[in-house]
Amino acid sequence: MIGIRMKKLYLLLIILLCSHPVWAVEPIKIGFIGPLTGDFRAAGTEAKQVVELLAKTTNDRGGILSKRVEMIYEDDGGDPQVAEAAAKRLVQQGVVAVIGSFTSTMTESIQQVLDNGKIIQITYGSTAVPLTERGLANFFRICPRDDNQAKAVVRVIQKMKMKRIAMLHDDTLYGKGLAKAINTLLGDNQVSVVFYDALIPGRQDYSDILTKAKETNPDFIFFSGYYQEAAQLLKSRNQMNWRGVIFMGGDAVDSSALVEIAGIKAAEGFFFLSIPMVKDLNFPQTKQFINRFERTYKNRPSSAHALLAGDAFSAITGSIKLLKTADTALISNYLHNKYFQKDGLTGEIRFNLTGDVTNDLHAVYRVDNKGRFILQRKLQYGIFAK
């Protein structure tokens, strides 16, 4: 009787061991930094969820090099000092790479910490040009940068045959840099910038700066900044009853909260340019992943930036698996020179020698009378797609 019980216990032990991967002692640690609280918490939370799902899938399939992937998540708090402290904690915990952060200001605040720690960093939302111009060997971005976005904006302005442009920005690293790039290109194309000024972020009423802009009689307003200020600008313009001028924003206004804050009436007709939204990414691998995401989290990602975080995860783990090492120098060299992912969640992924992604894809959206973001046209490398 005892012998039969022992055999059953032994058989059960074998089944349990066979149904779970046998891991090496030390896991492969990958860090994530993003806005898990504050104004951009939706973007950070969705990116975290995408990475969580991919990490689970990786571990369920045996991990990497017989090692479990351990994700360590940190909140940047929308504060450069908080972000820097978070980066230092990740270095101390021995991560081989960090995905993040989301905004350019937060990413800038952690670059040097991670580079000093010889850690790969891939941002999934920071578009400010100087981030890759600093020449840090281990820094990469998986989203298009602002000078590419500027080319697309100028092409839209030319397509609409606009002649008198009012430029507003929020004086952030992102907002100021994008506005400057657009302003330079417009001058090169002999389009008049009749108004150019910075606003103060966080205000509820921007009728004063809009009144000054209106006096210059523009036919097109472009705002370079984040969705909170864009929404307040739209509310102020609506209260002024200023119609007959096209209003457009950059990729940082891509948030459903834009319409919630501004109201449908004020937001209707607003254009913005961004990377394509999740609903407009028609790749088979993307649709399959989104279905898994919905089953797991009971909702869809609202922004493709979350999927870019997933592509960053795949670039890191795929490189380690292929190279059979987590050596930073080897991974960095591989990402710069040889990495190519044909079937990324956002399409093809390849990096150049500065660490920038080469897949420059944007789309123009318009807010309709129900507050929905409707695709107008796609652009690649500043050219309208057919």
HUVENMO-V654577 format. One line per field, one symbol per residue. ss: DSSP state (H for helix, E for strand, C for the rest). phi: phi as a letter, one per 20 degrees, with the letter a starting at -180 (. if undefined). psi: psi as a letter, one per 20 degrees, with the letter a starting at -180 (. if undefined). A space follows every 50 residues. Layout:
ss=???
phi=???
psi=???
This chain:
ss=CHHHHHHHHHHHHHHHHHHCCCCCCCCEEEEEEECCCCCCHHHHHHHHHH HHHHHHHHHHCCCECCECEEEEEEECCCCHHHHHHHHHHHHHCCCCEEEC CCCHHHHHHHHHHHHHCCCEEEECCCCCCHHHHCCCCCEEECCCCHHHHH HHHHHHHHHCCCCEEEEEECCCHHHHHHHHHHHHHHHHCCCEEEEEEECC CCCCCCHHHHHHHHCCCCCEEEEECCHHHHHHHHHHHHHHCCCCCEEEEC HHHCCCHHHHHHCHHHHCCCEEEECCCHHHCCCHHHHHHHHHHHHHHCCC CCCCHHHHHHHHHHHHHHHHHHHCCCCHHHHHHHHHHCCEEEEECCEEEE ECCCCEECCCEEEEEEECCCCCEEEEEEEECCEECC
phi=.fffffffffffffffffecfeeffefeececcafecnfdffffffffff fgfffffgffeomclmdfedecdceemmcgffffffffffffemfebcep eeeffffgfdgfgfffelcfccedbedggggeffmffddccddfefffff fffffffffemfdcdddcbdmegfffffffffgfffffdldfeebbbdde fneecdfffffffffelfdbddddrefffgffffffffffledmcfdcce feefbffgffffnfgfegnfdbdbfgfgfdeefgfffffffffffedmbd fecfffffffffgffffffffffmadfffffgffffdcfbdfdffdofcb ddfenefeeeccbecceefdneedfdbdcclmdffe
psi=ghhgghggggghgggghhipqoqrgproppqpprnirahkhgggghgggg ggghgggghhjjbpkjqqpopopqpijkphhggghgghhhghikqirpor bgqhggghiighghghjlpppoqjioipghhiiikphjpqqjqqrhhhhg ggghhggghikqhopppqrjjrgggggggggggghgghjlppoiporqro qiqipkhghhgghhiilqippppnarhghgghgggghghilorjpppqra iiinphhghgghqgghhpipqqprqqrgijojpghgggghgggghgikrq piqihhhhhhhgghgghhggggikqkpgggggggghhippohlrhjbppq qaiijqqinnprqpqppajjjqoppgqqppkjppq.
